[in-house]
């Protein structure tokens, strides 16, 4: 292999330089089509850096990056022939800074951009210069590169050869190294393109110990010439300055890459060990589903400080859902970076879901297939709440209510009811906002919140529903209980009319189909001493019971799984079912604490499995 590389070097040295570079471009394109994993990783990384660009624009950056790599490869092979040409055509942007760099007490800090081997070769003959190199897996390529480097006056030390490096530094050699590789889990963290990453400390430690200045620098191609840009040097006096100096270096390289994205090798897994996460929430437009997805997203964000949550609302047609279900059956990790199926099925909507993501979350069956397919395409985790359409095992995490009759797998976590977590500030804010729309609230009187849903089937008695509500109003007035009542979008019209007529004098009445506020539900729960919820709403029962004592009443017909849920939590002491007959006695018992009800807490259960999945 080594002899073959020598022959290749001589062959490309014979060809005209411009023709050789065209060959390099074509080699880069071939590599782009053959290396699907690297292409996919590059696509993901470029999406993070350029969230405002379209899918086609991101794809173009990736293609040009591969072409640049092909050209750099050919330039490396041609270095012996082009040495004089390269030195003559190296444009140094700031000659004063370059003179300062050559002084011998400097560290040139760069990244894998432009043609870094060419840059090293150009600089090697101008001053004493040593670079830190990573040993290549292919020994013949490693030998060829090092011979090439040394032929131009470069000295090379490997990452683990600290003794040789110190010797060169003591002799006054300028040190060259890259700042975008070589970080370990034990390093300190700094921000790079918004991701909090373990940061390489080699340059900072050496600068601090040997009293050297760090010169951030990059090389970029301009036609057949190269431009070397060097920034003002940094001094590192003590270890405590490392985070601040690392941020300066990161900002410098960020600005360069935003202006010249084609110059970088985007397929490196630079963001793999980021502390903070990008969480994509897919919403089907149903408030309950979105609320549960956001609860899970916020729980993850609590664990990973600095995480970003983005919500994308999608309304898929039956045609789209059908084909997504078909594609789901054949989807697998090899779909990373493909997007062909999604481009056909989603059309313009692909732009809305083509995001950088570490985790994708959705709730409900309608978006479950899209969740998994998109996660495969983006190589990220797929978390689903509630039973998906197909393939329970294919998801990284499935959060299911305990009353769902589904087999338990390793990726399944069971919860009571629905997923709802509230942050203290959120609860406080909702409470204050609710008080602002009902100023007549008395703190000395008991407050009861009432949540009325809607029928899940036609088997319910209207008269019995109205009688229960009349009894509730009568007993509330009798006992000086303040009522805060809200309906849902499913509440029947006849019931809304009844409430507007009979409950107009209570502390608060919200008819959701006419006028609603986003803070009402949580505001009522946080403000009231006791919550009553109709048995059709599993989500609202769970939400209320997580914060306050909660009782359940039946106004409408419910399905078997709702009935099982209420029976289960009643038997475990989380709630009681009230009727017209026992309403007053039960409410008094809870308000006076003669009846004790437990709060539903799913947080600890979910936290345990999240830690293992992330």
JOPEDA-V852331 format. One record per residue. N is the residue number from 1. PSI is psi as a letter, one per 30 degrees, with the letter a starting at -180 (none if undefined). OMEGA is omega in degrees with one decimal (none if undefined). NEAR is the number of other ideal C-beta (glycine too) atoms within 8 Angstrom. Layout:
BEGIN
n-><N;N>
psi-><PSI;PSI>
omega-><OMEGA;OMEGA>
near-><NEAR;NEAR>
END
This chain:
BEGIN
n-><1;2;3;4;5;6;7;8;9;10;11;12;13;14;15;16;17;18;19;20;21;22;23;24;25;26;27;28;29;30;31;32;33;34;35;36;37;38;39;40;41;42;43;44;45;46;47;48;49;50;51;52;53;54;55;56;57;58;59;60;61;62;63;64;65;66;67;68;69;70;71;72;73;74;75;76;77;78;79;80;81;82;83;84;85;86;87;88;89;90;91;92;93;94;95;96;97;98;99;100;101;102;103;104;105;106;107;108;109;110;111;112;113;114;115;116;117;118;119;120;121;122;123;124;125;126;127;128;129;130;131;132;133;134;135;136;137;138;139;140;141;142;143;144;145;146;147;148;149;150;151;152;153;154;155;156;157;158;159;160;161;162;163;164;165;166;167;168;169;170;171;172;173;174;175;176;177;178;179;180;181;182;183;184;185;186;187;188;189;190;191;192;193;194;195;196;197;198;199;200;201;202;203;204;205;206;207;208;209;210;211;212;213;214;215;216;217;218;219;220;221;222;223;224;225;226;227;228;229;230;231;232;233;234;235;236;237;238;239;240;241;242;243;244;245;246;247;248;249;250;251;252;253;254;255;256;257;258;259;260;261;262;263;264;265;266;267;268;269;270;271;272;273;274;275;276;277;278;279;280;281;282;283;284;285;286;287;288;289;290;291;292;293;294;295;296;297;298;299;300;301;302;303;304;305;306;307;308;309;310;311;312;313;314;315;316;317;318;319;320;321;322;323;324;325;326;327;328;329;330;331;332;333;334;335;336;337;338;339;340;341;342;343;344;345;346;347;348;349;350;351;352;353;354;355;356;357;358;359;360;361;362;363;364;365;366;367;368;369;370;371;372;373;374;375;376;377;378;379;380;381;382;383;384;385;386;387;388;389;390;391;392;393;394;395;396;397;398;399;400;401;402;403;404;405;406;407;408;409;410;411;412;413;414;415;416;417;418;419;420;421;422;423;424;425;426;427;428;429;430;431;432;433;434;435;436;437;438;439;440;441;442;443;444;445;446;447;448;449;450;451;452;453;454;455;456;457;458;459;460;461;462;463;464;465;466;467;468;469;470;471;472;473;474;475;476;477;478;479;480;481;482;483;484;485;486;487;488;489;490;491;492;493;494;495;496;497;498;499;500;501;502;503;504;505;506;507;508;509;510;511;512;513;514;515;516;517;518;519;520;521;522;523;524;525;526;527;528;529;530;531;532;533;534;535;536;537;538;539;540;541;542;543;544;545;546;547;548;549;550;551;552;553;554;555;556;557;558;559;560;561;562;563;564;565;566;567;568;569;570;571;572;573;574;575;576;577;578;579;580;581;582;583;584;585;586;587;588;589;590;591;592;593;594;595;596;597;598;599;600;601;602;603;604;605;606;607;608;609;610;611;612;613;614>
psi-><e;e;e;e;e;e;e;e;e;e;e;f;f;e;l;k;e;e;e;e;e;e;e;e;e;e;e;e;e;e;e;e;f;e;i;e;e;e;e;e;e;e;e;e;e;e;e;e;e;i;f;f;l;l;e;e;e;e;e;e;e;e;e;e;e;e;e;e;e;e;e;e;e;e;e;e;f;f;e;e;e;g;e;e;e;e;e;f;g;j;j;j;e;j;f;e;e;e;e;e;e;f;f;f;h;l;k;j;j;a;l;i;l;b;i;e;e;e;e;e;e;e;f;e;f;f;l;j;k;k;k;k;l;k;k;k;e;j;e;e;e;e;e;e;e;e;e;e;e;f;f;g;g;k;k;k;k;l;e;g;i;e;e;e;e;e;e;e;e;f;f;g;k;k;k;k;l;k;f;g;l;g;k;l;f;f;l;l;k;l;k;j;h;f;k;j;l;k;k;k;g;e;e;e;e;e;e;e;e;g;h;l;k;k;j;k;l;l;k;l;k;j;b;f;l;k;k;j;k;k;l;k;l;k;k;j;e;l;e;f;f;e;e;e;e;e;e;e;e;e;e;e;e;e;e;e;e;e;e;i;f;f;f;l;j;f;f;k;i;e;g;e;h;k;e;l;l;j;k;j;k;k;k;g;f;k;e;e;e;e;e;e;e;e;e;e;e;e;e;e;e;e;e;i;k;g;l;k;k;k;k;j;k;k;j;k;l;e;e;e;e;e;e;e;e;e;e;e;f;f;l;l;f;f;f;j;g;d;g;e;e;e;e;e;e;f;b;f;f;e;e;f;f;i;l;k;k;f;k;k;k;l;k;l;f;e;g;e;e;e;e;e;e;e;e;e;e;f;h;l;k;j;k;k;k;l;k;l;e;l;i;e;f;f;l;e;k;k;j;k;k;f;f;k;i;k;k;k;l;f;g;k;k;k;l;j;b;l;j;j;k;k;k;e;e;e;e;e;e;e;e;e;e;e;e;f;f;i;f;g;k;k;f;f;k;k;k;k;k;k;j;k;b;l;k;f;l;f;i;l;j;e;e;e;e;e;e;e;e;e;e;e;e;e;e;e;e;e;g;h;k;k;k;j;k;k;a;l;f;f;k;l;e;e;e;e;e;e;e;e;e;f;g;f;g;l;e;k;k;k;j;e;f;e;k;l;k;f;f;e;e;e;e;e;e;f;e;l;f;k;k;k;k;k;f;f;j;e;e;e;e;e;e;e;f;f;e;l;k;k;l;k;l;j;f;l;k;l;l;e;e;e;e;e;e;e;e;e;f;e;f;g;g;f;l;l;k;l;l;e;e;g;e;e;e;e;e;e;e;e;e;g;g;f;k;k;k;l;k;k;j;f;e;e;e;e;e;e;e;e;e;f;f;none>
omega-><-179.6;179.3;178.2;178.4;177.9;178.5;178.1;-179.3;179.2;-178.6;-178.6;177.1;179.3;-176.1;174.5;-176.3;-178.1;178.5;179.6;179.9;175.3;175.4;178.2;176.9;-179.0;176.7;177.2;178.4;178.4;178.1;178.1;-177.6;-177.2;-175.6;-175.3;-179.0;-179.9;177.7;-179.0;179.2;177.7;179.1;-179.6;-177.9;179.8;176.7;179.1;-174.9;-177.5;-178.1;-177.0;-175.7;179.9;179.6;-177.8;178.6;177.3;179.1;-179.8;177.2;179.9;179.7;-179.1;177.2;177.6;177.3;178.8;177.6;178.7;178.1;179.0;179.0;179.2;178.6;177.7;178.7;-176.7;-174.0;180.0;-179.2;-171.4;-172.5;-177.6;179.3;-177.1;-179.9;179.0;-175.7;173.3;-180.0;178.7;-170.6;-179.6;-173.8;177.7;176.9;-179.8;177.0;178.2;178.1;-176.3;-173.7;178.2;177.3;-170.6;171.6;175.8;-173.6;-178.0;175.9;-179.7;179.7;-179.4;176.5;-172.0;177.4;176.7;179.7;179.6;180.0;179.0;-175.4;-174.8;-177.7;-173.9;176.7;177.9;-169.0;177.1;-180.0;172.4;-176.5;174.5;-178.9;-178.3;178.8;179.1;-172.7;179.8;177.1;178.3;179.4;-179.3;-179.1;-176.9;175.7;179.7;-178.7;-176.0;179.8;179.3;174.2;177.9;169.7;-175.3;170.9;178.5;-175.6;-174.5;-177.8;-174.2;-177.0;179.0;179.9;-180.0;178.4;179.7;179.8;178.6;178.7;176.0;178.6;169.4;-177.7;175.2;177.2;178.7;-175.0;-176.0;179.2;170.0;178.5;177.4;-178.7;-175.8;-176.7;175.7;-173.5;173.9;-174.6;175.6;-174.4;175.5;178.9;179.9;-168.6;169.1;-169.7;177.1;-177.1;-175.2;-178.1;-177.3;-179.5;-179.1;178.9;-178.5;-174.5;-174.4;176.5;-178.9;176.8;177.0;175.7;173.6;-178.2;176.7;174.5;179.2;-178.3;174.5;-174.3;176.9;-179.5;178.3;178.1;177.3;178.3;178.1;-179.6;179.3;-174.0;175.0;173.2;178.7;-175.6;-177.1;-174.2;-177.9;-179.6;-175.3;-178.3;-178.3;-179.4;177.5;177.5;179.7;178.5;179.2;179.7;179.1;-178.4;174.6;-178.4;178.9;-176.4;176.8;179.4;-174.9;-175.3;-177.8;-171.5;-168.8;172.9;-171.0;-174.4;175.4;-179.0;-174.1;-172.3;-172.8;-174.4;-179.8;177.2;-179.0;-174.2;169.7;-175.3;179.2;178.3;175.3;-176.8;176.0;178.0;179.0;-175.3;-179.0;179.4;-179.4;-179.2;179.5;179.1;179.5;177.4;178.4;179.3;-179.4;177.5;177.1;-179.3;175.8;-179.5;-178.8;-176.4;178.8;-179.7;-179.5;177.3;177.4;-179.0;175.7;-179.8;-178.8;173.7;-176.0;176.2;177.3;178.4;179.9;-179.8;179.5;-177.2;174.8;176.8;178.0;-179.5;179.7;-177.1;-176.7;-176.8;-178.4;-179.5;179.3;177.4;-177.4;176.2;-175.7;177.0;-177.3;-178.4;-178.6;178.6;-179.6;-173.8;-174.7;-178.5;-178.1;-179.8;177.9;180.0;-176.7;-178.7;178.1;-176.5;167.1;-178.5;171.3;179.2;172.3;-177.8;170.9;-179.0;179.4;-174.0;-169.8;-178.8;-174.5;-179.6;177.4;178.7;-175.9;-179.4;180.0;179.0;174.8;-178.5;-178.9;-177.4;178.3;-178.4;179.1;179.4;-178.3;176.6;-174.0;-173.6;178.2;179.1;-172.1;165.5;-179.6;-175.2;-173.4;-178.7;178.4;178.2;175.3;178.7;-175.4;172.4;-174.7;-178.0;175.2;-178.6;-179.0;179.0;177.3;174.8;-178.4;-177.2;-176.9;173.2;-177.4;177.3;174.9;177.5;-176.6;-176.1;179.0;175.7;-178.5;174.3;-174.2;-180.0;179.8;179.2;-178.9;-178.2;179.5;179.0;-178.1;178.4;178.3;179.5;-178.0;179.6;173.8;-174.0;-176.0;-177.5;177.9;-177.1;-175.3;-179.3;179.2;-179.2;-178.1;176.7;-178.1;179.0;-177.2;-179.0;-179.0;-176.8;174.5;170.1;-173.1;-176.2;173.8;-176.2;-178.0;-176.7;179.0;177.8;-178.9;179.0;179.1;-178.3;176.2;178.7;179.7;-179.8;-177.8;-178.6;179.0;178.7;-179.0;-174.7;-178.2;175.0;176.0;-177.8;175.3;-170.7;173.6;176.8;175.6;178.8;-178.2;-176.1;-178.5;-176.9;-178.2;-179.6;177.1;178.2;-179.4;-178.9;-179.7;-178.7;-171.7;-174.5;-176.2;-176.7;-178.4;-176.0;180.0;173.9;178.1;172.4;-169.8;-178.6;-180.0;178.3;-178.1;177.8;-178.0;-176.5;-171.3;-175.1;-178.8;178.2;178.5;-178.9;-177.1;-176.5;-170.6;178.8;-175.8;-178.4;173.0;-177.8;176.5;-169.0;-179.1;-172.7;178.5;-177.6;-177.7;176.7;179.9;-178.4;-178.6;-175.8;178.6;-177.6;-172.8;173.0;-172.1;175.2;-176.7;175.1;-176.5;174.3;-172.2;173.7;179.8;178.4;-176.4;-175.4;174.8;179.3;178.0;-179.5;-179.1;179.3;-178.6;-176.2;175.1;-178.4;-178.8;174.2;179.8;-179.4;169.7;178.1;-179.7;177.0;178.8;-174.7;-174.9;-174.0;-173.9;-177.7;-177.8;179.9;177.7;-179.2;-179.8;-177.9;178.9;179.1;171.8;174.6;-178.1;178.1;179.1;174.6;176.2;179.1;178.9;-170.6;-176.6;-179.7;-177.3;-179.2;-177.2;-177.0;177.3;179.9;-179.3;-177.6;-178.6;none>
near-><7;8;6;7;12;9;8;9;12;8;8;13;11;5;9;5;10;7;8;12;12;8;11;15;11;9;11;15;12;9;12;12;7;6;9;10;9;9;14;12;15;13;12;12;14;15;12;13;10;12;8;3;8;6;10;6;9;14;9;8;14;14;10;10;16;14;14;13;11;16;14;14;11;14;14;12;11;13;14;9;7;11;11;6;8;13;10;6;9;10;9;8;7;8;6;6;12;11;8;11;13;10;7;9;8;15;14;13;12;14;10;9;14;13;12;12;13;15;13;14;15;13;12;11;9;8;7;9;14;15;13;11;11;7;7;8;4;7;7;9;10;10;9;12;12;10;8;13;15;10;6;12;6;12;10;10;11;9;8;4;8;6;6;8;12;8;8;12;13;6;7;7;11;14;15;12;12;10;12;9;9;8;10;6;5;4;10;9;8;11;9;12;8;7;10;9;14;10;12;10;11;9;13;12;8;12;15;13;6;8;6;11;11;16;14;14;12;14;15;11;12;7;4;6;9;16;10;14;11;13;9;4;11;11;7;11;5;6;5;4;10;12;8;7;12;13;10;10;14;12;8;10;14;10;8;12;13;8;6;10;14;9;13;11;8;12;10;10;5;8;11;5;8;10;9;12;12;13;16;12;15;15;14;15;6;9;5;9;14;15;11;15;16;11;11;14;13;11;13;14;12;7;9;11;7;7;11;9;10;9;9;11;8;12;6;10;6;5;6;10;11;8;9;13;11;8;12;14;8;6;10;6;6;6;11;13;13;10;10;6;10;12;10;7;10;10;7;6;8;12;8;8;14;9;11;9;11;8;15;16;15;17;15;11;8;7;14;14;14;13;17;16;15;13;14;13;12;12;11;9;11;15;16;15;15;13;8;14;7;9;9;12;6;9;15;8;13;14;12;12;13;9;10;9;4;8;4;5;8;3;9;10;10;8;13;10;13;12;13;12;10;9;7;6;6;9;12;9;9;12;12;8;11;16;11;7;8;10;6;5;10;6;4;3;8;10;13;15;16;12;15;13;13;11;10;9;9;5;4;11;5;7;6;10;12;10;9;13;14;9;10;12;12;8;12;12;8;7;10;7;13;13;13;16;13;16;12;12;6;7;13;7;5;7;14;13;8;10;14;10;7;9;12;7;3;12;9;12;10;11;11;10;8;6;5;9;9;4;10;11;10;13;14;15;13;13;12;12;8;15;16;13;15;12;15;12;11;11;12;12;17;15;14;14;17;12;10;13;9;14;16;15;13;9;14;14;8;11;7;5;10;13;10;9;14;14;8;11;14;12;6;7;7;12;12;9;11;11;9;7;4;7;14;9;7;12;15;10;9;13;10;6;6;6;8;5;13;7;9;11;6;14;8;7;10;14;10;8;10;12;8;6;9;10>
END
